Amino acid sequence: MVHGMKQFARLLKISAILSRYRLDEFLEATHLYRPMRLLRAFTPGGKEIAERPRGERLRLALHEMGPIYVKFGQIISTRRDLVAPDIADELALLQDQVPPFPGEEAQAIVEKALRQPVSELFGSFELEPLASASIAQVHEATLTDGREVVVKVVRPGIRRQIRRDINLLMTIAQLAEKYWEDASRVKPTEFVSEFEMFIFDELDMNREAANASVLRQNFEDSDDLYVPEIHWELTKEQVLVMERIHGVPISDVEALRNAGVDMEKLAKTGIRVFYTQVFRDNLFHADMHPGNIYVDISNPENPTYIALDFGIVASLTQKDLYFISENFLAMFNRDYFRVALLHQEAGWVPHDTRLEELEAAVRAVGEPVFSRPLNEISFGELMLKLIQVAYRFKLDIQPQLIMLQKTLLNIEGLGRELFPDLDVLEASKPELERILREKHGIDNTAKELRERLPGWLSKAPDMPGLLHDYLKQATDGTLTTRIDRKDLEQLRASDSKAGRRTAFAVSGGAVFFSGTLMAAIGTGPWYLWGASVTGLLGLVVGTWLMVRAIRS
């Protein structure tokens, strides 16, 4: 009861904030919330607020709601396939910055997690935080041997706060699904569930440390990207200790130019890093905004990217990875029919989709993009439009593909800020071709065969028996086929009426025939008018089933 009252009070507060920022279009999206318009009379907010763009008003409202809603808004900004561009652009400006919590509390969390006093763990530990965000804050420190590190500490009580806000968001989503006309397309409850998984993953510093460790290993022999070292012995679920890096923020273009950095090379390196992460390693940093990227300028002619904050990384299924890479190459070559064919082969569109229609839709997306000057072509934008095409053809896109599109868009945007004349096509196509050539070349293929050969050999003794059983079942007519659950449900939905009719007819015929035999030969313990009661009952039931078959 108390929990419900708290939730209601929180919901009322949120409604009041939405009213204050004159977000009536959001309140009126569902019939249930329309009475909330009455709150306008009791909330401040004049003509000045009402005249601001809706995206800005929503951004300000989310900021006032609290840090978790800021984080939620940031995630929404990545779903340009679902929200209007003006809203997505504004929400992308949300800054994940909140007032820091006391350094003494951070120290206490570190000591509890690592079970030692800070004075024994570190040579120094700064109580004043270096940076603060909604999930954690960062402190400067040195190890006992003098090496510089940063200590990332999860906020106290944040898990309980997130759980409360997630429950409220889920309540709102459920109401929206019930009353909002477009809910079937947006799927609010699924979106909140994805957000819940994402936000709780960010709370686990072990997971973030593991992400960083793998990325560091992937680029260990590369000058393109540097990932700080993780100190595992000092890392727990609530605490992460990582090498401190020194570099220039990627957003400080003036400082990079003043340092004599080769800006064209830096921009092209960013493109190469993206394609390497995705298509070579199948593990990419999915939060590559300017705040998480620095540049090592010690060698201005060959600058190196430095990545930070590894709470969000993503990967694709091997199937999606293959088809994405082939789609990219086909779009590079403006082969729209191949793009349409790949979409069908990948199962991204219904199997009965007419390829000519899909090809025409893809061409209508691609040609306006390729007709621009080379320094204005954006494959991130092109990918977004292809995703929107897929929606038109009734496809549900996986979140990983959305994250991929958002990351590509960010990388291209950063590249153009560094070097406005960047030709994304000229920078991207050779890199993708090189990566796929190396990945699917003879040497790599032979390596994969060698790695898989022991597993195949271990199964070899079973193969003759399995083949014999298969051929025997096929010959005898006893071979059965497994059907995917989803396909089975569709099959059941489409053939249920015919299935019921067949079942009634077959069952009725069998029971009627059995009843006739029993009545004729007089089988059974009871008799009526000289006939078997069991047989007569079979005749009645069989007749009834066959009538049902005719009427169904």
LINNOR-V32557 format. One line per field, one symbol per residue. phi: phi as a letter, one per 30 degrees, with the letter a starting at -180 (. if undefined). A space follows every 10 residues. Layout:
# LINNOR-V32557
phi=???
This chain:
# LINNOR-V32557
phi=.ddddddddd dddddddddd chcddddddb ddddddddde dccdkcdedd ddeddddddd dddddkdddd dddddeddcd dccdeddddd ddddcdbbed cedddddddd dddchadedc dbdabddddd abbdcabcbd abddcjddbc ccbdddiddd ddedddeddd ddddddddcc dcddddhedd dddddedddd dddcdddddd edddddddcd cccdbccedc cddccbecbb cbedcbaced dddddddddi ddddddddde ddddddddcc chabdcbdde dcbbbdcdbe dbdbdbcbhc dbbbbcdedd dddddddedd dechcddded ddddddidbe dcdddddded dddddddddd ddeedcdbdd ddddddddde ddciccdded dddddddddd ddddedddbe ddcddddded dddddddddc dddddddddd ddeeddddce eddedddddd ddddddicdc cdceeddddd ddddcddddd dddddddddd dddddddddd cidkdcbbhi cddedddddd dddddddddd dd
